[in-house]
Amino acid sequence: MKTYIQINPQDNVCVALAPISAGTQINAGTTVTTLEDIPQGHKIALADIKEGEKVIKYGFPIGVAKQ
């Protein structure tokens, strides 16, 4: 069972469908390794998102990174 979903290929985040442990590799077009435990429903950045950059989900901006 897949534990995450990238809703749109243009998204720079994916969503945890179940709790994901630190050290888990996620391959959603690129491979990232989680640095901490991720609770179900939380977003995971698929690339560095710098302060002020848009967070893309559903193929559209849903917010701006604060940090």
VENRANOR-V554970 format. One record per backbone hydrogen bond with DSSP energy under -1.0 kcal/mol. CO is the residue of the C=O (numbers start at 1). NH is the residue of the N-H. Records with the same first field share a line. If there is no record, write none. Layout:
CO=NH, NH
This chain:
3=17, 18
5=15
8=11
12=46
14=44
15=5
16=41
20=38
21=24
24=34
26=32
30=28
32=26
34=23
38=20
39=42
42=16
44=14
50=53
53=65
55=62
56=12
57=60
60=57
63=55
65=52
